Amino acid sequence: MFQCLAGGTRTGAAIDDVVTNGFNEQSGLRPLSEGAPRVLIVLTDGQSSDSVAQPAQNVRHLNLHMFQDTCCRCSTLARA
């Protein structure tokens, strides 16, 4: 278990960034037609200081399977 640090956790912005910049064919994402699973694993240090609702919806729209976990005891992060 890790110690929680002060500061904001912008999980929504992080999800948006990885979906925009990481989950595209230019970055190596295989087309849906190839049948490869699309998985996003989110590790966070606590409750997000921004909204994760829209980013989570964007993840579902792209047929990504998202799993999240926290690495400290200070989290009250709910599933999006």
C-alpha positions in Angstrom: 0.0 0.0 0.0 1.3 3.5 -0.9 1.1 6.6 1.1 -1.4 9.2 -0.2 0.0 12.5 -1.3 -1.7 15.9 -1.3 -2.9 17.3 -4.6 -5.4 16.6 -7.3 -6.0 13.4 -9.2 -7.4 14.2 -12.7 -8.4 10.7 -13.7 -11.0 12.0 -16.2 -8.3 14.0 -18.0 -5.9 11.1 -17.9 -8.4 8.8 -19.5 -9.2 11.3 -22.2 -5.6 11.7 -23.0 -4.8 8.0 -23.3 -7.9 7.4 -25.3 -7.1 10.3 -27.7 -3.3 9.7 -28.0 -2.9 6.0 -27.2 -5.9 4.2 -28.6 -5.5 4.9 -32.3 -4.1 3.0 -35.2 -1.2 5.5 -35.5 -0.1 4.4 -32.0 -0.4 0.7 -32.8 -4.0 -0.1 -32.0 -5.2 -2.9 -34.1 -8.5 -2.5 -36.0 -11.7 -4.0 -34.4 -11.9 -6.3 -37.4 -8.8 -8.2 -36.2 -10.7 -9.1 -33.0 -8.0 -8.2 -30.5 -9.3 -7.1 -27.1 -9.0 -3.5 -26.3 -8.1 -3.0 -22.6 -7.5 0.1 -20.5 -6.2 -0.4 -17.0 -6.5 2.7 -14.8 -4.4 2.9 -11.6 -5.1 5.9 -9.4 -4.1 7.2 -6.0 -7.5 8.3 -5.0 -10.8 10.0 -5.8 -10.7 12.0 -9.1 -10.8 15.8 -8.8 -12.5 16.0 -12.2 -15.4 14.1 -13.7 -14.9 10.6 -15.0 -18.4 10.2 -16.4 -17.9 11.5 -19.9 -14.4 9.9 -20.3 -15.8 6.5 -19.2 -18.6 6.9 -21.7 -16.0 7.6 -24.4 -14.2 4.4 -23.4 -17.3 2.3 -23.8 -18.1 4.0 -27.2 -14.7 2.8 -28.4 -15.4 -0.8 -27.3 -12.6 -0.6 -24.7 -12.7 -2.8 -21.5 -11.7 -0.5 -18.6 -10.5 -1.8 -15.3 -9.6 0.5 -12.4 -7.9 0.0 -9.1 -6.5 2.3 -6.5 -3.1 2.0 -4.8 -3.8 3.6 -1.4 -6.4 3.6 1.3 -7.7 7.2 0.8 -9.8 6.4 -2.2 -13.6 6.6 -2.4 -13.5 6.3 -6.2 -16.8 4.8 -7.5 -17.2 2.9 -10.7 -18.0 5.1 -13.6 
